Amino acid sequence: MKLQKKIVTNKNLRKFNSLQISVKSKYYLECKTDSDLDVAFQFIKKNKIKFLILGEGTNVVFTKPFEGLVIKNAFKKEKKIYKNKVKVSSGYNWDRFVSFCIKNSLYGLENLSGIPGTVGAGPIQNIGAYGAEISDYIEHIEVFNFKTGNIEILNNMNCNFDYRNSLFKKNKHLFIKNIFFELKEKFIANNSYQDLQVYNFKKASELRKSILKIRNQKLENYLIKPNVGSFFKNPLIKKKDLKKLLSQEADLKFYKHNELIKVSAAWLIERCNFKGMQFNKARVSKKHSLVLINEDKSPNSIINLKNKIKNIVLTKYNIRLEEEPTIIS
Ligand SMILES: Cc1cc2nc3c(=O)[nH]c(=O)nc-3n(C[C@H](O)[C@H](O)[C@H](O)COP(=O)(O)OP(=O)(O)OC[C@H]3O[C@@H](n4cnc5c(N)ncnc54)[C@H](O)[C@@H]3O)c2cc1C
């Protein structure tokens, strides 16, 4: 196999995933430009190998060496404002982008302050926090289609955004290249989240500051305690199943979600006595039971722990927890 100069072989990905799992990727390419994308496209087509798009690796779990091409997103060139709209390259850091918008008097993203990762990974699981979701502010997305080699435009409506879900989750051949946001020119605080209701925010920067403070208190710093944020989604159940659960657990934590009921996964995990528990080289955070901390170079500890949690929750409540990060197998 003839390799383009830019393609690196046997690249250790430890520094490129926030769980700090030490696995190698057979091939690795940093993509900064359209011509890099074309190199990746030709290489994949010619050698018929699998590939993985990687941002900052804060929402992936590697389970074994990756036998294909890792395409590391390094598109950072563009950040252009057109009145209340902004075009931004997908490799740009998300939190820096939020800060940039506030500084330029464009509002809406403040509640999503402090979420790690790249702008381009935001739509994949429709990142959300403190009463806001990225999909509320996306106008359209420009993608590079790795099946056809073409650039395509997807409007917000075509992205099938939902709770921690989108069309991109099942269409891994779409590389998000640029995102066009439509923001607000007037700041109206979104303090729908309980912890924010006590404040009367006059400025977006004040709201951002509070969000960063809350996140700091509630979540683990992944640079010190390797984690991927919430390891499980809050399960959605039918209304008829809620009655049965409530007869089992009268103080169950749940919320309405359209026609369904969203049950707090953190509550379920806590009730199964996992909070703060250590198993081999992985543990459940003492601060937040949805956060699993990895202390192992190999993926075994974290995979065993998440399976243990899933099994016990299933046995006790007949609820199948679903992983929030992408499990790379
Ligand atoms: C401490 C901590 C707190 C967190 N808090 C939150 C939170 O509050 N809310 C929330 O929603 N998430 C949260 N997360 C999860 C994570 O920050 C987000 O999912 C983020 O969007 C991941 O960005 P990334 O660049 O690291 O993506 P990666 O981990 O690199 O990739 C994640 C997935 O997106 C795909 N992908 C990445 N970039 C692209 C692209 N350009 N085109 C197509 N596919 C792509 C990858 O293939 C992979 O499937 C948290 C994570 C951590 C570690």
PDBQT file of the ligand as one rigid body, heavy atoms in Angstrom, charges set to zero:
ROOT
HETATM    1  C1  LIG A 401     -16.230  16.630  31.389  1.00  0.00    +0.000 C 
HETATM    2  C2  LIG A 401     -17.187  16.489  30.249  1.00  0.00    +0.000 A 
HETATM    3  C3  LIG A 401     -18.404  17.140  30.288  1.00  0.00    +0.000 A 
HETATM    4  C4  LIG A 401     -19.318  17.004  29.240  1.00  0.00    +0.000 A 
HETATM    5  N1  LIG A 401     -20.503  17.684  29.308  1.00  0.00    +0.000 NA
HETATM    6  C5  LIG A 401     -21.408  17.557  28.326  1.00  0.00    +0.000 A 
HETATM    7  C6  LIG A 401     -22.665  18.254  28.387  1.00  0.00    +0.000 A 
HETATM    8  O1  LIG A 401     -22.938  18.995  29.320  1.00  0.00    +0.000 OA
HETATM    9  N2  LIG A 401     -23.541  18.061  27.373  1.00  0.00    +0.000 N 
HETATM   10  C7  LIG A 401     -23.268  17.269  26.297  1.00  0.00    +0.000 A 
HETATM   11  O2  LIG A 401     -24.125  17.137  25.412  1.00  0.00    +0.000 OA
HETATM   12  N3  LIG A 401     -22.072  16.618  26.201  1.00  0.00    +0.000 NA
HETATM   13  C8  LIG A 401     -21.152  16.738  27.162  1.00  0.00    +0.000 A 
HETATM   14  N4  LIG A 401     -19.944  16.081  27.085  1.00  0.00    +0.000 N 
HETATM   15  C9  LIG A 401     -19.651  15.252  25.909  1.00  0.00    +0.000 C 
HETATM   16  C10 LIG A 401     -18.763  15.965  24.823  1.00  0.00    +0.000 C 
HETATM   17  O3  LIG A 401     -18.187  17.102  25.338  1.00  0.00    +0.000 OA
HETATM   18  C11 LIG A 401     -19.572  16.321  23.591  1.00  0.00    +0.000 C 
HETATM   19  O4  LIG A 401     -20.209  15.200  23.055  1.00  0.00    +0.000 OA
HETATM   20  C12 LIG A 401     -18.692  16.968  22.502  1.00  0.00    +0.000 C 
HETATM   21  O5  LIG A 401     -19.518  17.450  21.462  1.00  0.00    +0.000 OA
HETATM   22  C13 LIG A 401     -17.647  16.020  21.933  1.00  0.00    +0.000 C 
HETATM   23  O6  LIG A 401     -16.753  16.747  21.116  1.00  0.00    +0.000 OA
HETATM   24  P1  LIG A 401     -15.406  16.110  20.578  1.00  0.00    +0.000 P 
HETATM   25  O7  LIG A 401     -14.829  17.045  19.581  1.00  0.00    +0.000 OA
HETATM   26  O8  LIG A 401     -14.544  15.736  21.701  1.00  0.00    +0.000 OA
HETATM   27  O9  LIG A 401     -15.965  14.806  19.828  1.00  0.00    +0.000 OA
HETATM   28  P2  LIG A 401     -15.280  13.371  19.722  1.00  0.00    +0.000 P 
HETATM   29  O10 LIG A 401     -15.295  12.726  21.056  1.00  0.00    +0.000 OA
HETATM   30  O11 LIG A 401     -13.991  13.461  19.023  1.00  0.00    +0.000 OA
HETATM   31  O12 LIG A 401     -16.337  12.629  18.784  1.00  0.00    +0.000 OA
HETATM   32  C14 LIG A 401     -17.636  12.313  19.265  1.00  0.00    +0.000 C 
HETATM   33  C15 LIG A 401     -18.450  11.691  18.108  1.00  0.00    +0.000 C 
HETATM   34  O13 LIG A 401     -18.657  12.664  17.098  1.00  0.00    +0.000 OA
HETATM   35  C16 LIG A 401     -18.107  12.240  15.841  1.00  0.00    +0.000 C 
HETATM   36  N5  LIG A 401     -17.543  13.461  15.229  1.00  0.00    +0.000 N 
HETATM   37  C17 LIG A 401     -16.668  14.332  15.819  1.00  0.00    +0.000 A 
HETATM   38  N6  LIG A 401     -16.428  15.357  14.992  1.00  0.00    +0.000 NA
HETATM   39  C18 LIG A 401     -17.146  15.142  13.858  1.00  0.00    +0.000 A 
HETATM   40  C19 LIG A 401     -17.306  15.842  12.620  1.00  0.00    +0.000 A 
HETATM   41  N7  LIG A 401     -16.666  17.002  12.366  1.00  0.00    +0.000 N 
HETATM   42  N8  LIG A 401     -18.134  15.307  11.675  1.00  0.00    +0.000 NA
HETATM   43  C20 LIG A 401     -18.777  14.142  11.899  1.00  0.00    +0.000 A 
HETATM   44  N9  LIG A 401     -18.663  13.425  13.024  1.00  0.00    +0.000 NA
HETATM   45  C21 LIG A 401     -17.858  13.917  14.011  1.00  0.00    +0.000 A 
HETATM   46  C22 LIG A 401     -17.072  11.191  16.201  1.00  0.00    +0.000 C 
HETATM   47  O14 LIG A 401     -16.871  10.269  15.127  1.00  0.00    +0.000 OA
HETATM   48  C23 LIG A 401     -17.716  10.537  17.412  1.00  0.00    +0.000 C 
HETATM   49  O15 LIG A 401     -18.699   9.605  16.998  1.00  0.00    +0.000 OA
HETATM   50  C24 LIG A 401     -18.995  16.192  28.117  1.00  0.00    +0.000 A 
HETATM   51  C25 LIG A 401     -17.759  15.552  28.067  1.00  0.00    +0.000 A 
HETATM   52  C26 LIG A 401     -16.851  15.695  29.117  1.00  0.00    +0.000 A 
HETATM   53  C27 LIG A 401     -15.518  15.008  29.054  1.00  0.00    +0.000 C 
ENDROOT
TORSDOF 0
